[in-house]
C-alpha cells in the first residue's frame, strides 16, 4: 500500500528559494511524487510514496527545528495518485491576498474545534453552550459537489479569494450562531478564520485538521458524500478510501 500525506505548517522561512531546492533534491532522490509549496510563511505538502520512504523524508524534514511540529494527515492507496513531483515557490501557503490572515502576522491561531468536539456538537444539534451550530464550507463549488457536512452553509465561489464577499450577505443571519469553518485539510480555515474574526466574525471557529482530520479522528458522523482531494483519487470517503465514480464507496 502507498502512504499519502497532507500537511502544512505556518512558520517563518527566510530562505524559501534555497529550501525549495533542497526539498526538491531530497524528494526526487527518494522517488516521492506529489506537490510541495514553499513560501515565506510556511509549507504546504501533498505527497505519496511507499510508507518507509515517505516517513523517512518526513523525519529528515523534521530534523530542521522549524518543521519539528509538522503534523501529517494520512491516507492509503493501492498506487501513487500523482504523476510527478512538483515543488513550487509561492508567496502564500494558500492564495488569499488579505493581510493579517496568517498566524505569523496575528501571533496566534483562530480558536479551534477538535473533530471529536464537532462530532458531539453535530450529534446534539448545538454547541456546549446551547447555541445553534452552523458549519461553514470554505471550499469552492467544484469541491463541495463531491460532499460536505449535512446542512452546511456552502458558497457559490470558484476561488478562495472570493469567500469574504460571498459570505458577507450571511453576516446578520449568523450572528446568534456558533459558526465552525472547515476545508479539506485545515489550511484555508487557518486563513479564513483569522481574517474573518478580525472582520467582526467573533463567533467563528475553525475545524482543526479539516475534513481529512475529521475523517481520521471522528469518522463520518454528519458528513454526506466524499471529500475532494487534489490527486488522482479525486475524492475520499469517510473511511479515507477513494469514491467509486464519484458515487458509491470503494
N, C-alpha and C positions, 0 to 999 in steps of 0.2 A: 504494500500500500504506500501511496505517496502522501507525505505530510504537506499541508497547505497552511500558511500562517498569514494573518493580517495583523499589523502592528503599527503604532505611531507613538511618537513622543515629542512633546514640546520641550525643547532645550536649546539654549543659545549655541549656535555653530558659527564660529568666526572664520572657519577655513572650509566653507562649503564646497568650493571648487576642488580643492585638494582631496577632501574627504570623498567626494563623488568618485574621483579617480581611484582611490584606494578600495572603496566598496565594489566598484566595477571589476577591478582586477581580482579581488578575492572571490567574489561571486562567480565570475567567469571561470576561474580555476577550479572552483567546486562544482561547476556544471549546474548552477542554480538557474531557474527561469522565473520570470515574473517582472515586477516593476519596483523601483525604489526612487522616491523623490527625496532629494537632499536640498534643504532650504536653510536660511539663516535662523529660522525659528524652530527647526527640528526635522524629524524623519517621518516618512510615511511608506510602509513596506507591504507588498503583496508578493509572496514568494512560495515556490514549491520545489520539492526535491525528495529524495529518499530520506527517511527520518534521521539517521545518524549524521548525514551530511549537513542537513539544514540546522539541526541542533548544534552541530559544531560551528557553523557560521554564526549563529546567534551567540554562542558562548564567546567566540572571538570578538564579536561586536561589543558585547557587554564588558569586555576587559577594559574598554575605554570608559573611564569613570562617568563621562557624560551620559552614557547609554546603559549604565548598570541596572536601571529600573525599567528598562524596556519590557513591556508585557505583550505577549503574542497570543492572539486568539487562534485556536487550532481547528482544522477540519481535515478530512481524509478523502482521497480519491484513488481510483484504480490506475489512473495515468496522470501525467503532468498536464494541467489545464492551461498552460501558457506555451506559445510558440517560441518565444525568445526571451532574453534578458534585456530589460531597458532600465537604464539609470539616468535620471534627469535632474538637472539643477534648476530649481524653481525659486520664485520669490516667496511663496506661501506653501504651507503644508497642504492646504486645500484653498483654492481661489475664492476669496470672499470680498476683497477690496474695501474693507472697512477698518478704520483704526480702532484700537483698543478692543480687538476681538480675539486676542491671544492671551493665554495665562502669563506669558512673559511680560506683556505690557501692563496688565492689570495687577499682577502679583499673586493671583490665586485663581483657581478654577471656579466656575459657577457651581452652586450646590448640586450634588448628585443624588440619584436614587439607585440603589442596587437592584439587580434583576430580581432577587428574592423578594425585596420590598415591593417592587412594582407588581409582581405576580400576586402578592397578597392584596394590594390595593385593587387590582383588577377583579379579583375574586369577591371582594366585599363591596365594590362599586364606589368607593370613595377613599380618600387618604385617611391617615390615622386621626386626624382632627375632625373628620366627618365632612370635609369639603368635597364637592364633586370633582371628579377626575376627568381631565381631557388629555388625550395623547396626541401630540403634535408631530406629524411626519415631516421631517425637513428634507426629504429626498425629492427628486424630480418625478414627473408623471410617468416616465418610462419605467422607473424602478418600482414605483407604487403599484403599477399594473400587475406585478408578479405576486403581490401580497403585502399586507400591512396588519396592524392590530385592529381588531373588530371595533368599528365606530370611531376610528381615529380621524382627526382633522387632517385632511390632505389638501395640498395647494396646487393650483394649475401652473406649475413652474417647469421650465426646461433647464434652468441653470440655478445653482446655489445662490448666486449673486442676486437673484430675483426674489428671494424669500422675504426680506423685510417689507418690501412694498406689497407683496401678496398677502402677508399676514396682517397688515395694518387695519384692514376693514373688520377684523375679528376682535380687535383690542377690547372694545367695550363689552362685548358679549362674553368675554373670558375673564373679566375682572374678578368674578367671585369664584373662580375655579383654581385648582392646583393643576398647572399645565406641565406635563412632562414631555420634553422634546426627545426625539430619537432619530437615529440614522443607521447606516449599515454597521459600522464598527466603532462609532463614537466621535470621530474627528470633527465632523460637521457640527455635532451637538456642542462640542467644546467652543467652537467659534460662535455659533448662533446663540447659544445660551448666554455667553458673556456679553455679547453685543446687545442682545435684547434686554437683558436685565438693566444695563446702563441706559437703555432707551425707555425705561419705565415699566418693564415687564418683571416686577419684583416677585410675582407668583410663578415664575418659570424655573423649572429644574431640568436636569439632563439625565438621561438613562446612561448609567456608567457602562462602558464597553459596547453600547449599541445593541442592535438586533442580534448580531452574532454572539455577543456575550450573553444575551438573554437566552438564546437557544442553548448555549453551552452550560449555563448555570441554573436555568429555571425551566427548561423545556419550552413547549409552545403554548402555554396557557394564555388564552385570549388572542392568539395570533391566527390569522387566516391566510392560507397560501404559503408562498415561499419568500425568501429574501434574495433579491437580485445581488449577484456578486460580479466582480469585474474580471472574469476569466471565462474559459470555455465551458464551464459547468452551467453558466447563465444564472441559475437560481438554486438555493439550497432550502430544503425542508427544515422544520424544527429539529429533526434528527441529524442535521448537518450532512445530509445526503442530497445529491442532485435531484431536482424535479424531473419527471419524465415529460418531455414535450411541453414544458410549462404547466403541466396539469398534475397528474397523479404522482404520488410519492414513490421514488425508486426504492 
